[in-house]
Amino acid sequence: MEKLIILGTGNANATKCYNTCFAIETGCSRGEEYFLVDAGGGNGILVQLERAGIPLERIHYIFLSHEHTDHLLGMVWMVRMIAARIRQGAYEGNLHLYCHSDLVEPFLTIVRLTVQGKFVKLIGERILIHPLEDGQEEQILDYRVRFFDILSTKAKQYGFTMELKSGRRFTFVGDEPYREHERAYAAGADWLLHEAFCLYAERERFKPYEKHHTTVRDACQLAEELGAKNLILYHTEDQSLDRRKELYTAEGKPWFSGNLYVPEDLETFQL
């Protein structure tokens, strides 16, 4: 059975928890492997991976959803550290990085400006970047993964859906509110990951709609309408961190009949 490891839960401004990113642990034909999704905003990703017990040598597939700093800059560190291991002979196989086609050149530009040339030279040889188009399906480890454009009103962003070994469906809809375009991927999901910037009761304080985000109540109403079985809320504010799980669960449960989860950083779920 696959395991979801939530490496970070906070939005771009969070300082009390790490930025939103996660890994899916799989028992694939190659042994224990991890599919990493985003990497937060800095080298804190290395700390989170270490705390979660995830070796860099077991990460061969990474998805970068969009260009915002709280998702992209940690990926630069992943490239740098894995490239170093490749040069040391301590990393078997290739690293595969997936992102939408418009993000390839901006990402490469940042890497070239910040990472030593001896590591950059491995891009195209052992570090392979795969540009994605809307609706494109890829075989990642032993899984069929279908990527889709979430039609962001800000930076172009992709989500994905994947079928688990059990036949259940896991769907990540990015860090912006769901749009009807995504119904084919999100409706009836066994596991749905959706952003919730803050409580609906605190919408005047945090102003999520002005930032193109939603609230706990909004996300739960949506998941109920889509028929999701399990809903995980992430990409939140961190001002209520000590009571976030309690407060978010209390607001969301009246609007969602499935299983509602408000994870802490490094919390895990058996999928």
C-alpha positions in Angstrom: 0.0 0.0 0.0 1.2 3.5 -0.8 2.0 6.0 1.9 1.5 9.8 1.6 4.1 11.9 3.5 3.1 15.5 4.0 6.5 17.3 4.1 5.0 20.8 4.5 1.6 22.4 5.0 2.1 26.1 5.0 1.4 28.8 2.3 4.1 31.1 0.9 4.1 33.4 4.0 4.3 30.6 6.5 7.3 30.6 8.9 6.1 28.3 11.6 5.8 25.3 9.3 7.3 24.4 5.9 5.8 25.3 2.6 3.4 22.9 0.9 5.0 19.8 -0.6 4.7 16.0 -0.2 6.0 12.6 -1.3 4.3 9.4 -2.1 6.1 6.3 -1.0 5.6 3.3 -3.2 6.6 -0.3 -3.1 7.3 -0.5 -6.8 9.2 -3.1 -8.8 12.5 -1.3 -8.1 11.9 -1.5 -4.3 11.0 1.4 -2.0 10.8 4.6 -4.1 9.4 8.1 -3.6 7.5 10.4 -6.0 8.2 14.0 -4.7 5.7 16.8 -5.5 7.1 20.3 -5.2 9.9 21.1 -2.8 9.0 24.3 -0.9 11.0 27.5 -0.9 14.5 26.6 0.1 16.9 24.1 1.6 14.4 23.3 4.3 13.3 20.5 1.9 16.5 18.7 2.9 15.6 18.9 6.5 12.1 17.7 5.9 13.3 14.7 3.9 15.8 13.8 6.5 13.2 14.0 9.3 10.8 11.9 7.2 13.5 9.3 6.6 13.5 9.7 2.9 16.9 9.2 1.3 17.7 11.3 -1.8 19.0 8.1 -3.4 15.4 6.8 -3.5 13.9 9.8 -5.2 14.0 9.4 -9.0 10.8 11.1 -10.0 9.8 14.7 -9.1 6.9 16.9 -10.2 7.1 20.7 -10.0 3.6 22.2 -10.2 4.4 25.9 -10.9 7.0 28.7 -10.7 6.1 30.3 -7.4 9.1 30.6 -5.0 7.5 28.5 -2.3 7.4 25.6 -4.7 10.3 26.1 -7.0 13.3 27.2 -5.0 13.5 24.0 -3.0 13.7 22.1 -6.3 17.0 23.9 -7.1 18.4 22.3 -3.9 17.1 18.9 -5.0 18.9 19.2 -8.3 22.1 20.4 -6.7 22.2 17.7 -4.0 21.3 14.8 -6.3 23.8 16.1 -8.9 26.5 16.0 -6.2 25.6 12.4 -5.4 25.7 11.4 -9.1 29.2 12.8 -9.4 30.2 10.9 -6.3 28.9 7.6 -7.7 26.3 7.5 -4.9 23.1 7.8 -7.0 22.0 5.0 -9.3 19.8 5.7 -12.3 18.5 9.1 -13.5 16.5 11.8 -11.9 13.3 12.6 -13.8 11.8 16.0 -13.3 8.3 16.8 -14.7 6.8 20.3 -15.2 4.5 22.0 -17.6 6.3 23.0 -20.8 6.3 26.8 -20.1 8.2 26.3 -16.9 11.2 24.4 -18.3 13.3 27.4 -19.5 12.6 29.6 -16.4 13.6 26.7 -14.1 16.7 26.0 -16.1 17.6 29.7 -16.0 17.4 29.8 -12.2 19.4 26.5 -11.9 22.1 27.8 -14.2 22.4 31.1 -12.2 22.6 29.4 -8.8 24.1 26.0 -9.3 27.7 25.2 -10.2 28.4 24.3 -13.8 29.8 20.9 -12.9 26.3 20.0 -11.6 24.4 21.8 -14.4 26.2 19.7 -17.0 24.3 16.6 -15.7 21.0 18.1 -17.0 20.2 16.2 -20.1 22.6 13.4 -19.2 21.5 12.1 -15.8 18.9 14.7 -14.8 16.1 14.6 -17.4 13.4 17.3 -17.6 10.1 16.1 -19.1 7.9 19.0 -20.4 4.1 18.3 -19.9 1.0 19.4 -21.8 -2.5 19.5 -20.5 -4.0 16.0 -20.2 -0.7 14.2 -20.8 -0.3 10.8 -19.2 3.1 9.4 -18.0 4.2 6.2 -16.5 5.9 7.1 -13.2 7.3 4.1 -11.3 4.5 1.5 -11.6 1.7 4.1 -11.9 -0.2 5.9 -14.6 -0.2 9.6 -13.8 -2.2 12.1 -15.8 -1.3 15.7 -15.5 -3.6 18.7 -16.2 -3.7 22.4 -16.3 -5.7 23.8 -13.4 -6.2 27.1 -15.4 -4.7 29.2 -12.7 -5.5 32.9 -12.7 -1.9 33.6 -11.7 1.1 31.6 -12.7 0.4 28.6 -15.0 0.0 25.5 -12.8 -0.6 21.8 -13.2 -2.1 19.2 -11.0 -2.3 15.4 -11.5 -4.3 12.3 -10.8 -3.0 8.8 -10.4 -4.4 5.3 -9.9 -3.1 3.5 -6.9 -2.4 -0.3 -6.8 -5.7 -0.7 -5.0 -7.6 0.9 -7.8 -8.2 4.0 -5.7 -7.6 7.4 -7.2 -5.4 10.1 -5.7 -5.9 13.6 -7.1 -3.8 16.8 -6.4 -5.5 20.0 -7.7 -2.6 22.4 -7.1 -2.7 25.3 -4.6 -5.6 27.3 -6.0 -9.3 26.8 -5.9 -10.9 24.0 -8.0 -12.3 25.0 -11.4 -14.9 23.1 -13.3 -12.3 22.1 -15.9 -10.8 19.7 -13.3 -14.0 17.7 -12.8 -12.9 14.9 -15.0 -9.9 14.4 -12.7 -11.3 15.3 -9.3 -14.9 13.9 -9.2 -15.2 10.8 -7.1 -11.5 10.9 -6.0 -10.7 8.5 -3.2 -8.1 11.0 -2.0 -8.4 14.7 -2.8 -5.8 17.3 -1.8 -7.2 20.9 -1.8 -5.9 24.1 -0.5 -7.6 26.0 2.4 -5.9 29.3 3.1 -7.8 29.9 6.3 -11.1 29.4 8.2 -14.2 30.8 6.6 -14.8 32.5 9.9 -11.5 34.4 9.5 -11.9 35.3 5.8 -12.0 39.0 6.7 -8.7 38.7 8.5 -6.8 36.7 5.9 -8.7 37.8 2.8 -8.2 34.5 0.9 -10.4 35.4 -2.1 -8.2 38.4 -2.9 -5.3 36.0 -3.0 -7.1 33.5 -5.3 -7.5 31.0 -2.5 -10.3 29.4 -0.6 -11.4 28.7 3.0 -11.9 25.4 4.9 -15.7 25.6 4.5 -15.3 26.3 0.7 -13.0 23.3 0.2 -15.2 21.0 2.2 -18.4 22.0 0.3 -16.6 21.4 -2.9 -15.3 18.0 -1.9 -18.8 17.0 -0.9 -20.2 18.1 -4.2 -17.4 16.2 -6.0 -18.1 13.0 -4.0 -14.6 12.8 -2.6 -14.1 10.1 0.0 -11.0 11.5 1.8 -10.1 15.2 1.8 -6.7 16.6 2.9 -6.4 20.4 3.5 -3.1 22.1 3.0 -1.4 25.4 1.9 -2.8 27.2 5.0 -1.9 30.2 7.2 0.3 29.4 10.2 -1.1 31.9 12.8 -3.4 29.2 14.3 -0.8 26.4 14.0 -1.2 25.2 17.6 -4.9 24.7 17.1 -5.2 24.4 13.4 -6.2 20.8 13.2 -8.9 21.3 15.9 -10.3 24.5 14.4 -10.2 23.5 10.7 -11.8 20.1 11.5 -14.6 21.7 13.5 -15.4 24.2 10.7 -15.2 21.7 7.9 -17.0 18.6 9.2 -20.5 20.0 8.9 -19.9 20.5 5.2 -18.2 17.3 4.3 -19.5 13.8 5.0 -16.2 12.0 4.1 -13.0 11.7 6.1 -11.5 15.1 6.7 -7.8 15.5 7.5 -5.8 18.6 8.5 -2.2 17.4 8.6 0.8 18.7 10.5 4.2 18.8 8.7 5.6 15.2 8.4 2.2 13.5 9.1 1.7 10.4 7.0 -1.4 8.6 5.5 -1.8 5.1 4.3 -3.5 5.4 0.9 
